[in-house]
Amino acid sequence: MDNNRPYRRLAVLALAAVATLGVTSACSDDDDPAGNAAAAAAGGPEQKTVDGAKNAAQTVFDRFSGGDFAGAWEMYTSAGKQAISKDDYVKLNTACSRKGLAIQLTSARMEGTDKAIVIAKQLVAAQSYTMVYEADAWKLEPAPEGLALYKMGAVKAIAAQKKAGTCANA
């Protein structure tokens, strides 16, 4: 008997949830500061620094792990938002994501002036994410794998995640 199996499954589910976060997208007006928590609070553009990127990334992760999938979607790049509608993003994550598990930043670095790489950890799984400075705010850039999943639409993406065993609520 393999006593590590439940932990492996939990790690895979956690990684899938984090990966799903990196895949989100849809259509929205870039002039709308919704989702730009730091800029909205300060009344202006977010800092174009690694700290600004980290703060925005943590806001996205907090929204996602708290089940505010619509709020997380608002903080995606315009390209990410074009890949999936907000409604489909919410539907997919409501069906398959494990909410309630905190996602914590472990490190971050700048890559040029408009891009930052952040490392986030959920349980035992860690993954890198790209934050892009777009329209005076840091936005999460969905991973290519996520974009491919979201372009399927919610119904097909849910079915694909269930088939792969990565839908947390299946």
TAWO-V28709 format. One record per residue. PHI is phi in degrees with one decimal (NA if undefined). PSI is psi in radians with two decimals (999 if undefined). Layout:
phi:PHI psi:PSI
phi:PHI psi:PSI
//
This chain:
phi:NA psi:2.38
phi:-95.1 psi:1.83
phi:-73.2 psi:-0.23
phi:-88.3 psi:-0.15
phi:-56.2 psi:-0.82
phi:-60.7 psi:-0.62
phi:-70.5 psi:-0.68
phi:-62.8 psi:-0.77
phi:-62.5 psi:-0.75
phi:-62.5 psi:-0.71
phi:-64.9 psi:-0.72
phi:-64.7 psi:-0.75
phi:-64.7 psi:-0.70
phi:-64.4 psi:-0.77
phi:-63.7 psi:-0.68
phi:-63.2 psi:-0.71
phi:-63.7 psi:-0.76
phi:-66.8 psi:-0.71
phi:-64.5 psi:-0.68
phi:-60.3 psi:-0.68
phi:-59.1 psi:-0.68
phi:-73.6 psi:-0.06
phi:-108.1 psi:-0.13
phi:-65.6 psi:2.69
phi:-174.3 psi:3.10
phi:169.5 psi:-2.71
phi:-119.4 psi:2.21
phi:-156.0 psi:2.89
phi:-82.1 psi:2.05
phi:-65.5 psi:-0.30
phi:-76.4 psi:-0.23
phi:-80.8 psi:2.09
phi:-77.8 psi:0.13
phi:-56.1 psi:2.41
phi:87.3 psi:-0.11
phi:-101.5 psi:1.27
phi:-58.7 psi:-0.82
phi:-67.1 psi:-0.76
phi:-67.3 psi:-0.70
phi:-63.7 psi:-0.74
phi:-66.7 psi:-0.67
phi:-86.3 psi:-0.26
phi:78.4 psi:0.35
phi:-163.4 psi:-2.93
phi:-64.1 psi:2.65
phi:-71.6 psi:2.77
phi:-66.0 psi:2.37
phi:-91.9 psi:1.03
phi:-134.1 psi:2.96
phi:-63.1 psi:-0.61
phi:-66.0 psi:-0.68
phi:-62.6 psi:-0.75
phi:-64.1 psi:-0.75
phi:-63.0 psi:-0.76
phi:-62.1 psi:-0.76
phi:-66.2 psi:-0.75
phi:-60.9 psi:-0.77
phi:-63.8 psi:-0.61
phi:-63.6 psi:-0.78
phi:-58.7 psi:-0.85
phi:-64.6 psi:-0.66
phi:-64.5 psi:-0.76
phi:-61.4 psi:-0.81
phi:-63.2 psi:-0.90
phi:-68.4 psi:-0.41
phi:-84.1 psi:-0.05
phi:87.8 psi:0.12
phi:-88.4 psi:1.24
phi:-67.1 psi:-0.62
phi:-63.5 psi:-0.71
phi:-66.8 psi:-0.65
phi:-65.3 psi:-0.75
phi:-58.9 psi:-0.64
phi:-60.5 psi:-0.39
phi:-98.1 psi:0.30
phi:-89.8 psi:2.78
phi:-63.4 psi:2.82
phi:-61.8 psi:-0.63
phi:-64.9 psi:-0.67
phi:-65.4 psi:-0.73
phi:-66.1 psi:-0.50
phi:-73.3 psi:-0.33
phi:-78.0 psi:-0.45
phi:-153.8 psi:2.53
phi:-74.2 psi:2.75
phi:-59.1 psi:-0.74
phi:-61.0 psi:-0.77
phi:-66.4 psi:-0.66
phi:-61.6 psi:-0.79
phi:-63.8 psi:-0.78
phi:-60.5 psi:-0.83
phi:-62.6 psi:-0.83
phi:-72.1 psi:-0.55
phi:-64.1 psi:-0.67
phi:-76.2 psi:-0.64
phi:-121.4 psi:-0.28
phi:-89.5 psi:2.56
phi:-91.4 psi:1.86
phi:-93.2 psi:2.86
phi:96.3 psi:-0.21
phi:-96.7 psi:2.01
phi:-59.4 psi:2.48
phi:-112.8 psi:2.11
phi:-114.9 psi:2.39
phi:-72.8 psi:2.39
phi:-110.7 psi:-0.46
phi:-166.7 psi:2.94
phi:-159.4 psi:2.71
phi:-152.4 psi:2.66
phi:-82.0 psi:2.56
phi:-131.5 psi:1.53
phi:85.5 psi:-2.80
phi:-99.1 psi:-0.31
phi:-117.5 psi:0.23
phi:-144.3 psi:2.44
phi:-134.8 psi:2.56
phi:-108.5 psi:2.17
phi:-117.6 psi:2.53
phi:-109.7 psi:2.21
phi:-122.5 psi:2.60
phi:-128.3 psi:2.38
phi:-131.3 psi:2.08
phi:56.8 psi:-2.04
phi:-103.5 psi:-0.01
phi:-98.2 psi:2.34
phi:-121.4 psi:2.59
phi:-151.2 psi:2.61
phi:-93.9 psi:2.59
phi:-133.2 psi:2.66
phi:-108.4 psi:2.23
phi:-106.2 psi:2.35
phi:-120.8 psi:2.36
phi:-83.8 psi:2.00
phi:-141.6 psi:2.23
phi:54.4 psi:0.85
phi:64.6 psi:0.40
phi:-149.8 psi:2.67
phi:-82.1 psi:2.28
phi:-126.6 psi:2.57
phi:-81.4 psi:2.24
phi:-94.2 psi:2.06
phi:-61.8 psi:2.52
phi:-68.8 psi:2.67
phi:-55.5 psi:-0.65
phi:-64.6 psi:-0.67
phi:-67.5 psi:-0.74
phi:-59.3 psi:-0.74
phi:-62.7 psi:-0.73
phi:-64.2 psi:-0.82
phi:-68.7 psi:-0.52
phi:-66.8 psi:-0.25
phi:-71.8 psi:-0.40
phi:90.4 psi:2.82
phi:-61.3 psi:-0.83
phi:-61.3 psi:-0.85
phi:-69.8 psi:-0.62
phi:-66.4 psi:-0.70
phi:-62.1 psi:-0.81
phi:-60.7 psi:-0.74
phi:-64.0 psi:-0.72
phi:-68.8 psi:-0.67
phi:-63.1 psi:-0.77
phi:-62.1 psi:-0.69
phi:-78.2 psi:-0.19
phi:79.1 psi:0.34
phi:-107.6 psi:0.11
phi:-87.8 psi:1.92
phi:-61.3 psi:-0.47
phi:-103.5 psi:0.31
phi:-87.0 psi:999
//
